């Protein structure tokens, strides 16, 4: 049986200054490690404000290679603190080819690999198709010092297929670095339902796959009331039956520290053998876009 492991989720607000944001993230990582976290996950695109609120060619200057300056700095932190780090970055692969990428640093500072966001949204104030090429690395697992993990990113949260594939690869926990919130004028009418749906869909991934799920979001208003986003926080960890073990607030910067026991995966899957009972012989239609 895999040993218990402790995760740390860093929920924070971001300024327009990438260096300031990185320094804040470093401080929070150190605090999480001091509180016992072994696997620390940062929110989506933590080095900057969520720039996809607009289509602006100048913002491609925020991108960097992987490995590169940010992964080098994260590697030093991981090695010095003996923690696994998950850092969500704007990756520059080549001129005109950019990705929304999560880099995974093991506790010895080595770059275990990366996950490139597969599902790319295009909605008002979430103009990600302007910036990001769809991921081309599939849905990998990563064997870290403290356990086998899967990493997906934000919009991937809404698709059961990615969670299923990563879980079938043996992950004990799915991490979702996230940047999600309300357009402030819509908050009163649609806000509660949107937040509730976000919680439910991720808890359902935990239940249907029998794995831990950890979602880490940002907080704060970026932009203005009329042309900005208010990020709704609520970072959380749930167990393999979808029970929420810890959840952050809607508005505050917080660090969640949660112990996860892989024995719970065994317990849930024995009593709710959903993976056993899958009819893989009957699922080929799912590979079609639509069925007439």
C-alpha positions as CSV (number, residue, x, y, z in Angstrom):
1,X,0.0,0.0,0.0
2,X,1.3,3.5,-0.9
3,X,2.1,5.7,2.0
4,X,0.0,8.6,3.0
5,X,0.9,11.9,1.5
6,X,0.2,15.5,2.3
7,X,-0.8,18.1,-0.3
8,X,-0.6,21.9,-0.1
9,X,-2.8,24.2,-2.3
10,X,-1.7,27.8,-2.8
11,X,-4.7,30.1,-3.3
12,X,-3.6,33.7,-3.9
13,X,-4.3,36.9,-5.8
14,X,-2.0,38.2,-8.5
15,X,-0.7,41.6,-9.4
16,X,0.4,42.8,-12.9
17,X,4.0,42.2,-11.9
18,X,5.3,38.6,-12.6
19,X,8.3,39.0,-10.3
20,X,6.0,40.0,-7.4
21,X,3.7,37.1,-8.1
22,X,6.6,34.6,-8.2
23,X,8.0,36.0,-4.9
24,X,4.6,35.7,-3.3
25,X,4.3,32.1,-4.5
26,X,7.7,31.2,-3.2
27,X,6.8,32.6,0.2
28,X,3.6,30.5,0.2
29,X,5.4,27.4,-0.9
30,X,7.9,27.7,1.9
31,X,5.0,28.1,4.4
32,X,3.2,25.1,3.0
33,X,6.4,23.0,3.3
34,X,6.9,24.2,6.9
35,X,3.3,23.0,7.6
36,X,4.0,19.5,6.3
37,X,3.0,19.7,2.7
38,X,4.8,17.2,0.5
39,X,3.1,17.9,-2.9
40,X,2.4,21.6,-3.5
41,X,0.3,22.9,-6.3
42,X,0.0,26.5,-7.5
43,X,-2.9,27.9,-9.3
44,X,-3.2,28.2,-13.1
45,X,-0.7,30.8,-14.7
46,X,0.4,31.9,-11.2
47,X,3.2,34.2,-12.5
48,X,0.8,36.7,-13.9
49,X,-2.8,38.0,-13.8
50,X,-5.1,36.0,-16.0
51,X,-4.2,37.7,-19.3
52,X,-6.7,35.8,-21.4
53,X,-9.3,38.4,-20.5
54,X,-8.3,40.1,-23.7
55,X,-6.7,39.4,-27.0
56,X,-3.4,41.3,-27.0
57,X,-0.3,40.3,-29.0
58,X,2.0,42.0,-26.6
59,X,1.1,39.5,-23.8
60,X,2.9,36.7,-25.7
61,X,6.0,38.3,-24.1
62,X,4.9,36.6,-20.8
63,X,5.7,33.2,-22.2
64,X,8.9,31.3,-21.5
65,X,10.4,27.9,-22.4
66,X,10.2,24.8,-20.3
67,X,12.7,24.1,-18.9
68,X,13.4,27.8,-18.4
69,X,13.8,30.5,-15.7
70,X,10.6,29.6,-13.8
71,X,11.2,25.9,-13.7
72,X,14.8,26.5,-12.7
73,X,13.7,28.5,-9.7
74,X,11.0,26.0,-8.8
75,X,13.5,23.2,-9.1
76,X,15.7,25.0,-6.5
77,X,12.8,25.4,-4.2
78,X,11.7,21.8,-4.6
79,X,15.2,20.5,-3.9
80,X,15.8,22.8,-0.9
81,X,12.4,22.1,0.7
82,X,12.1,18.4,-0.3
83,X,8.7,18.9,-1.9
84,X,7.1,18.1,-5.2
85,X,5.9,21.3,-7.0
86,X,3.3,21.7,-9.7
87,X,3.7,25.0,-11.5
88,X,1.3,26.2,-14.2
89,X,3.1,28.3,-16.8
90,X,2.7,30.0,-20.2
91,X,5.0,27.9,-22.3
92,X,6.8,29.1,-25.4
93,X,7.7,26.2,-27.6
94,X,8.6,28.1,-30.8
95,X,7.7,31.4,-32.4
96,X,3.9,31.3,-32.7
97,X,3.5,28.0,-30.8
98,X,2.5,28.4,-27.1
99,X,0.9,26.2,-24.5
100,X,-0.9,26.4,-21.2
101,X,1.4,24.0,-19.4
102,X,1.8,22.5,-15.9
103,X,5.4,21.6,-15.0
104,X,6.0,18.9,-12.4
105,X,9.2,19.1,-10.3
106,X,10.1,16.2,-8.1
107,X,11.5,16.6,-4.6
108,X,15.1,16.4,-5.8
109,X,14.5,19.3,-8.2
110,X,14.3,17.2,-11.4
111,X,11.7,18.1,-14.0
112,X,9.6,14.9,-14.1
113,X,7.7,16.2,-17.1
114,X,4.9,18.5,-18.2
115,X,1.2,18.4,-19.0
116,X,-0.1,20.7,-21.8
117,X,-3.7,21.7,-21.3
118,X,-5.8,19.7,-23.7
119,X,-9.2,21.5,-23.7
120,X,-8.9,25.2,-24.6
121,X,-11.9,27.4,-24.0
122,X,-13.0,30.5,-25.9
123,X,-15.6,32.5,-24.1
124,X,-16.0,36.2,-23.2
125,X,-13.0,37.1,-20.9
126,X,-11.6,33.5,-21.4
127,X,-10.0,34.0,-24.9
128,X,-7.5,31.1,-24.5
129,X,-7.7,30.0,-28.1
130,X,-6.0,33.2,-29.1
131,X,-3.0,32.3,-26.9
132,X,-2.7,28.5,-26.6
133,X,-2.2,25.6,-28.9
134,X,-4.1,22.5,-27.7
135,X,-2.0,20.1,-25.8
136,X,-0.2,17.3,-27.6
137,X,1.2,15.2,-24.7
138,X,-2.0,13.3,-23.8
139,X,-2.9,12.5,-20.2
140,X,0.2,11.3,-18.5
141,X,0.9,10.2,-14.9
142,X,3.9,11.3,-12.9
143,X,5.7,9.1,-10.3
144,X,6.8,11.6,-7.6
145,X,8.7,10.8,-4.4
146,X,5.4,10.9,-2.5
147,X,3.1,9.1,-4.9
148,X,1.7,8.8,-8.4
149,X,-0.2,11.9,-9.5
150,X,-2.1,13.2,-12.5
151,X,-2.3,16.9,-13.5
152,X,-4.9,18.5,-15.7
153,X,-5.7,22.2,-16.0
154,X,-8.8,24.3,-15.5
155,X,-11.2,23.8,-18.5
156,X,-10.1,20.1,-18.4
157,X,-12.2,20.0,-15.2
158,X,-15.4,19.8,-17.2
159,X,-14.5,16.7,-19.2
160,X,-14.8,13.2,-17.7
161,X,-12.6,11.6,-20.3
162,X,-9.4,13.2,-19.1
163,X,-10.0,12.4,-15.5
164,X,-10.9,8.8,-16.4
165,X,-7.7,8.3,-18.5
166,X,-5.4,9.7,-15.8
167,X,-7.1,7.6,-13.2
168,X,-6.8,4.5,-15.3
169,X,-3.0,5.3,-15.5
170,X,-2.8,4.7,-11.7
171,X,-2.9,8.3,-10.3
172,X,-3.8,8.5,-6.6
173,X,-4.8,12.1,-6.9
174,X,-5.8,14.5,-9.7
175,X,-4.6,18.1,-9.5
176,X,-6.4,20.9,-11.3
177,X,-4.6,24.2,-11.3
178,X,-7.4,26.7,-12.1
179,X,-8.3,30.2,-12.9
180,X,-12.1,30.5,-12.8
181,X,-14.5,33.2,-11.7
182,X,-17.4,35.4,-12.5
183,X,-17.9,38.3,-14.8
184,X,-19.0,40.6,-12.1
185,X,-22.3,41.9,-13.8
186,X,-23.4,38.2,-14.1
187,X,-22.5,37.2,-10.5
188,X,-25.8,37.8,-8.8
189,X,-27.9,36.0,-11.4
190,X,-25.6,33.1,-12.4
191,X,-22.9,33.0,-9.8
192,X,-24.3,30.4,-7.3
193,X,-25.2,27.9,-10.0
194,X,-21.8,28.3,-11.7
195,X,-19.9,27.7,-8.5
196,X,-22.0,24.8,-7.5
197,X,-21.6,23.1,-11.0
198,X,-17.8,23.6,-10.7
199,X,-17.7,21.8,-7.3
200,X,-20.1,19.0,-8.5
201,X,-18.3,18.1,-11.7
202,X,-14.9,17.7,-9.9
203,X,-16.4,15.8,-7.0
204,X,-18.0,13.5,-9.6
205,X,-14.5,12.8,-11.1
206,X,-13.4,11.7,-7.6
207,X,-16.5,9.4,-7.2
208,X,-16.5,7.9,-10.7
209,X,-12.8,7.1,-10.6
210,X,-12.2,6.5,-6.9
211,X,-9.4,9.0,-6.6
212,X,-8.6,12.1,-4.6
213,X,-9.1,15.4,-6.4
214,X,-7.5,18.7,-5.6
215,X,-8.5,22.0,-7.3
216,X,-6.6,25.2,-6.7
217,X,-8.0,28.5,-7.8
218,X,-7.0,32.2,-7.5
219,X,-8.9,35.0,-5.8
220,X,-9.5,38.7,-6.4
221,X,-10.8,41.0,-9.1
222,X,-8.6,41.4,-12.1
223,X,-9.6,44.2,-14.5
224,X,-12.6,46.4,-13.8
225,X,-16.2,45.6,-12.8
226,X,-17.3,45.9,-16.5
227,X,-14.4,44.2,-18.3
228,X,-12.8,42.0,-15.6
229,X,-13.1,38.7,-13.8
230,X,-13.7,38.1,-10.1
231,X,-12.0,34.8,-9.3
232,X,-14.1,32.8,-6.8
233,X,-11.4,30.9,-4.8
234,X,-13.0,27.8,-3.1
235,X,-9.9,25.7,-3.7
236,X,-10.6,22.3,-2.2
237,X,-9.5,18.6,-1.8
238,X,-12.0,15.8,-1.8
239,X,-11.6,12.1,-1.1
240,X,-12.3,9.2,-3.5
241,X,-16.0,9.3,-2.6
242,X,-16.3,13.0,-3.3
243,X,-16.3,14.1,0.3
244,X,-14.7,17.5,0.7
245,X,-11.8,17.3,3.2
246,X,-10.9,21.0,3.1
247,X,-12.1,24.0,1.2
248,X,-10.8,27.6,1.1
249,X,-12.9,30.8,1.2
250,X,-14.2,32.8,-1.7
251,X,-12.1,35.9,-1.3
252,X,-9.1,35.2,0.9
253,X,-5.6,34.1,0.1
254,X,-5.1,30.8,1.8
255,X,-3.0,27.7,2.0
256,X,-4.8,24.4,2.3
257,X,-2.8,21.5,3.9
258,X,-4.6,18.1,3.5
259,X,-3.3,14.6,4.3
260,X,-4.5,11.9,1.8
261,X,-4.5,8.2,2.6
262,X,-4.3,5.9,-0.5
263,X,-5.9,3.2,1.6
264,X,-9.2,5.2,1.1
265,X,-8.9,4.5,-2.6
266,X,-8.8,0.7,-2.0
267,X,-11.7,1.0,0.4
268,X,-14.0,3.0,-1.9
269,X,-13.2,0.9,-5.0
270,X,-14.0,-2.3,-3.2
271,X,-17.4,-1.2,-2.2
272,X,-18.2,0.9,-5.3
273,X,-16.5,-1.1,-8.1
274,X,-17.3,1.4,-10.8
275,X,-14.1,0.8,-12.7
276,X,-14.6,-3.0,-12.6
277,X,-18.2,-2.7,-14.0
278,X,-17.3,-0.5,-17.0
279,X,-18.5,-1.9,-20.3
280,X,-15.5,-1.1,-22.4
281,X,-16.8,-3.3,-25.2
282,X,-19.7,-0.8,-25.7
283,X,-18.1,2.5,-25.5
284,X,-16.7,3.0,-29.0
285,X,-19.4,5.6,-29.9
286,X,-17.7,8.0,-27.4
287,X,-15.0,8.5,-30.0
288,X,-17.5,10.3,-32.3
289,X,-18.2,14.0,-32.1
290,X,-22.0,13.4,-32.2
291,X,-24.3,10.5,-32.9
292,X,-27.0,11.0,-35.5
